[in-house]
Amino acid sequence: MTPIDPEDLRRHAQQLGLFGLLHEWERYRDKPWLAELFEIETRERTRRGLERRLRQAKLGAFKPMADFDWSWPKQIDREHVEDCLALRFLDEKANVVLVGPNGIGKTMIAQNIAYAAVLRGISVLRVNASEMLSDLSRQDTSSALQRRIRLYTSPGLLVLDEVGYLAYDLRAGDLFFEVVSRRHQARPIVLTTNRTFAEWNEVFPNSSCVTALVDRLLHKAEIVKLAGLSYRTKEAEERNLRLAAEREKRKTARPKKSGGAR
């Protein structure tokens, strides 16, 4: 076994913040169990860090991409999606915008992108657009609002889900613009929407910043377009067919009542 350089161990102890051990370094530097101790401590910190990032990300329950039915959407660029899942967009601090109808798998893809980022050690927050805008709109002082805006601008990756499912008032448009502007070219956004950008004036009616908002969002962005019918509709139809078949099977297996004399 190659001997471990005590100076490497010392640097490791500094990285771990083991200042008590460093104070007594000459006493413990040659102990044979020291390297194993550092390995155990590093492994445990990695595990706890992952658990903490997953809690903070608020990903919710989701299916892994291994369960994604690539044959179902009528339009989807699998290679493009897999590039996003590989987090290549992070190198350019670019955004990812998933556009398509309800139930086609946009949220599932966004959640898997977020999970991949968490595994890489990136801080992530996933939130529905309506939830974020409602939260920001409730703040009644400038200082409170700034604190809440930092909640959405500080994570390394922000996942904004379901933009366009509701229409928002003038202030909501301004708040959305503020979040996007602060993250522009600094921290990426993954966004899902069922509306084309030409329709965003309907999402943020009367808001004068829609053009500037879309401009910043798309300045550096991977636009992933999906088309097709809803997975939920497909699953509901399959479930109804399965249950109907089970009822028919029970009916066929049920013994017939024999007629008797009255």
C-alpha positions as CSV (number, residue, x, y, z in Angstrom):
1,M,0.0,0.0,0.0
2,T,1.3,3.4,-1.0
3,P,2.0,5.5,2.2
4,I,-0.1,8.6,2.6
5,D,1.7,11.9,2.8
6,P,1.0,13.5,6.2
7,E,0.9,16.9,4.6
8,D,-2.0,15.6,2.4
9,L,-3.8,14.4,5.5
10,R,-3.2,17.8,7.1
11,R,-4.8,19.6,4.2
12,H,-7.7,17.2,4.3
13,A,-8.1,18.0,8.0
14,Q,-8.2,21.7,7.2
15,Q,-10.8,21.1,4.5
16,L,-13.0,19.3,7.0
17,G,-12.5,22.0,9.6
18,L,-11.1,19.6,12.2
19,F,-9.4,22.4,14.2
20,G,-9.1,20.5,17.4
21,L,-7.2,17.7,15.6
22,L,-5.0,20.3,13.8
23,H,-4.1,21.8,17.2
24,E,-2.8,18.4,18.3
25,W,-1.5,17.5,14.8
26,E,2.0,16.4,15.9
27,R,0.5,14.0,18.3
28,Y,-1.9,12.3,15.8
29,R,-0.3,12.8,12.4
30,D,1.2,9.3,12.2
31,K,-1.8,7.3,13.6
32,P,-2.7,4.5,11.2
33,W,-6.4,5.1,11.6
34,L,-6.3,8.8,10.6
35,A,-6.9,8.3,6.9
36,E,-9.9,6.0,7.5
37,L,-11.3,8.5,10.0
38,F,-11.2,11.2,7.3
39,E,-12.8,8.9,4.8
40,I,-15.7,8.2,7.2
41,E,-16.1,11.9,8.0
42,T,-16.1,12.9,4.3
43,R,-18.6,10.2,3.3
44,E,-21.0,11.2,6.1
45,R,-20.8,14.9,5.3
46,T,-21.5,14.1,1.6
47,R,-24.5,12.0,2.6
48,R,-25.9,14.7,4.9
49,G,-25.2,17.4,2.4
50,L,-27.2,15.5,-0.3
51,E,-30.1,15.0,2.1
52,R,-30.1,18.7,3.0
53,R,-30.0,19.8,-0.7
54,L,-32.9,17.4,-1.5
55,R,-35.0,18.9,1.3
56,Q,-34.3,22.4,0.3
57,A,-35.0,21.6,-3.4
58,K,-38.6,20.6,-2.7
59,L,-38.7,18.4,-5.8
60,G,-41.8,16.5,-4.7
61,A,-42.5,12.9,-5.8
62,F,-41.5,12.2,-9.4
63,K,-40.7,9.3,-11.7
64,P,-37.1,8.7,-12.9
65,M,-36.4,9.3,-16.6
66,A,-36.0,5.5,-17.0
67,D,-39.8,5.4,-16.7
68,F,-40.3,8.1,-19.4
69,D,-42.2,6.8,-22.5
70,W,-40.2,8.5,-25.3
71,S,-42.6,7.0,-27.9
72,W,-45.7,8.8,-26.5
73,P,-45.1,12.4,-27.4
74,K,-45.7,13.3,-31.0
75,Q,-42.8,15.7,-30.9
76,I,-39.8,15.5,-28.6
77,D,-36.0,15.7,-29.3
78,R,-34.6,13.0,-27.1
79,E,-31.0,14.0,-27.6
80,H,-31.8,17.6,-26.7
81,V,-33.6,16.5,-23.5
82,E,-30.7,14.2,-22.6
83,D,-28.2,17.1,-23.0
84,C,-30.3,19.1,-20.5
85,L,-30.3,16.1,-18.1
86,A,-26.5,16.1,-18.4
87,L,-26.6,19.7,-17.2
88,R,-24.5,21.0,-20.1
89,F,-26.6,24.3,-20.0
90,L,-25.0,25.1,-16.7
91,D,-21.6,25.7,-18.2
92,E,-23.1,28.7,-20.1
93,K,-25.5,29.7,-17.3
94,A,-28.2,29.2,-19.8
95,N,-31.9,28.6,-19.1
96,V,-34.0,25.6,-20.1
97,V,-37.6,26.2,-21.2
98,L,-39.9,23.2,-21.7
99,V,-42.9,24.2,-23.8
100,G,-45.9,21.9,-24.5
101,P,-49.4,21.0,-23.6
102,N,-50.6,19.8,-20.2
103,G,-49.7,16.3,-19.1
104,I,-47.0,15.7,-21.8
105,G,-44.1,15.2,-19.3
106,K,-42.6,18.7,-18.9
107,T,-42.7,18.7,-15.1
108,M,-41.2,15.1,-15.0
109,I,-38.3,16.2,-17.1
110,A,-37.8,19.4,-15.1
111,Q,-37.7,17.4,-11.8
112,N,-35.2,15.0,-13.2
113,I,-33.0,17.9,-14.3
114,A,-33.2,19.4,-10.8
115,Y,-32.4,16.0,-9.2
116,A,-29.3,15.7,-11.4
117,A,-28.2,19.2,-10.3
118,V,-28.7,18.2,-6.6
119,L,-26.5,15.1,-7.1
120,R,-23.8,17.3,-8.6
121,G,-23.8,19.5,-5.4
122,I,-25.8,22.4,-6.8
123,S,-28.4,24.2,-4.6
124,V,-31.8,23.9,-6.2
125,L,-35.3,25.2,-5.5
126,R,-38.4,24.0,-7.4
127,V,-41.6,26.0,-7.1
128,N,-44.8,26.5,-9.0
129,A,-44.9,30.0,-10.6
130,S,-48.2,30.8,-9.0
131,E,-46.9,29.8,-5.6
132,M,-43.8,32.0,-6.0
133,L,-45.8,35.1,-7.3
134,S,-48.4,34.7,-4.5
135,D,-45.6,34.5,-1.9
136,L,-43.9,37.7,-3.3
137,S,-47.2,39.6,-3.6
138,R,-48.1,39.0,0.0
139,Q,-45.0,40.8,1.3
140,D,-46.2,44.2,2.7
141,T,-42.8,46.0,3.2
142,S,-39.9,46.6,0.9
143,S,-37.4,44.8,3.2
144,A,-39.7,41.7,3.5
145,L,-40.1,41.6,-0.3
146,Q,-36.3,41.8,-0.8
147,R,-35.7,38.9,1.6
148,R,-38.3,36.8,-0.2
149,I,-36.8,37.7,-3.6
150,R,-33.4,36.5,-2.4
151,L,-35.1,33.1,-1.6
152,Y,-35.7,32.7,-5.4
153,T,-32.6,34.3,-6.7
154,S,-29.9,32.7,-4.5
155,P,-30.2,29.0,-5.4
156,G,-27.8,27.7,-8.1
157,L,-30.8,26.5,-10.1
158,L,-34.4,27.6,-9.9
159,V,-37.1,25.4,-11.4
160,L,-40.3,27.4,-12.2
161,D,-43.2,25.1,-13.0
162,E,-46.5,25.7,-14.7
163,V,-46.0,29.2,-16.0
164,G,-49.1,30.1,-18.0
165,Y,-51.7,28.0,-16.3
166,L,-53.1,31.1,-14.6
167,A,-53.3,34.8,-15.6
168,Y,-51.5,37.2,-13.2
169,D,-52.0,40.9,-12.3
170,L,-49.7,43.8,-13.1
171,R,-47.6,43.5,-9.9
172,A,-47.1,39.8,-10.5
173,G,-45.6,40.5,-13.9
174,D,-43.2,43.0,-12.4
175,L,-42.2,40.5,-9.7
176,F,-41.6,37.8,-12.2
177,F,-39.4,40.2,-14.2
178,E,-37.4,41.0,-11.1
179,V,-36.6,37.4,-10.3
180,V,-35.7,36.6,-14.0
181,S,-33.6,39.8,-14.2
182,R,-31.6,39.1,-11.1
183,R,-30.8,35.6,-12.2
184,H,-30.0,36.6,-15.8
185,Q,-26.6,35.3,-16.9
186,A,-25.7,34.4,-13.3
187,R,-27.9,31.5,-12.1
188,P,-30.0,29.4,-14.6
189,I,-33.7,28.8,-14.6
190,V,-35.6,25.7,-15.7
191,L,-39.1,26.7,-16.7
192,T,-42.1,24.8,-17.8
193,T,-45.0,26.4,-19.7
194,N,-48.0,25.4,-21.7
195,R,-48.0,28.8,-23.6
196,T,-46.0,30.0,-26.5
197,F,-44.1,33.2,-25.8
198,A,-46.4,35.0,-28.2
199,E,-49.2,34.3,-25.7
200,W,-47.4,35.6,-22.6
201,N,-49.2,38.9,-22.9
202,E,-52.2,36.9,-21.9
203,V,-50.4,35.4,-18.9
204,F,-49.2,38.8,-17.7
205,P,-52.0,41.1,-19.1
206,N,-51.3,44.9,-18.9
207,S,-47.7,44.3,-17.8
208,S,-45.3,46.5,-19.8
209,C,-42.3,44.3,-19.0
210,V,-43.4,41.1,-20.8
211,T,-41.2,41.8,-23.8
212,A,-38.1,42.5,-21.6
213,L,-39.0,39.5,-19.5
214,V,-39.1,37.1,-22.4
215,D,-35.9,38.7,-23.9
216,R,-33.9,38.0,-20.7
217,L,-35.4,34.5,-20.3
218,L,-34.5,33.5,-23.9
219,H,-31.2,35.4,-24.2
220,K,-29.4,32.1,-23.4
221,A,-31.9,29.3,-23.4
222,E,-32.4,25.8,-24.4
223,I,-36.0,25.7,-25.9
224,V,-37.4,22.1,-25.6
225,K,-40.7,21.7,-27.5
226,L,-43.0,18.8,-26.7
227,A,-46.3,18.0,-28.5
228,G,-48.9,15.3,-28.1
229,L,-51.7,14.1,-25.9
230,S,-51.7,14.0,-22.1
231,Y,-50.0,11.1,-20.4
232,R,-52.7,11.4,-17.7
233,T,-55.4,10.9,-20.3
234,K,-53.6,7.9,-21.6
235,E,-53.1,6.4,-18.1
236,A,-56.8,7.1,-17.2
237,E,-58.0,5.3,-20.4
238,E,-55.6,2.3,-19.7
239,R,-56.9,2.2,-16.1
240,N,-60.5,2.2,-17.2
241,L,-59.9,-0.6,-19.7
242,R,-58.0,-2.6,-17.1
243,L,-60.8,-2.3,-14.5
244,A,-63.4,-3.1,-17.1
245,A,-61.5,-6.3,-18.1
246,E,-61.2,-7.3,-14.4
247,R,-64.9,-6.8,-13.8
248,E,-65.7,-8.8,-16.9
249,K,-63.4,-11.6,-15.8
250,R,-65.1,-11.7,-12.3
251,K,-68.5,-11.8,-14.0
252,T,-67.5,-14.7,-16.2
253,A,-65.9,-16.6,-13.3
254,R,-68.9,-16.2,-11.1
255,P,-70.9,-19.5,-10.8
256,K,-74.3,-19.3,-12.4
257,K,-77.3,-19.7,-10.2
258,S,-79.2,-23.0,-10.8
259,G,-82.9,-22.8,-11.3
260,G,-85.0,-24.8,-8.8
261,A,-88.6,-25.7,-8.2
262,R,-90.7,-23.0,-6.5
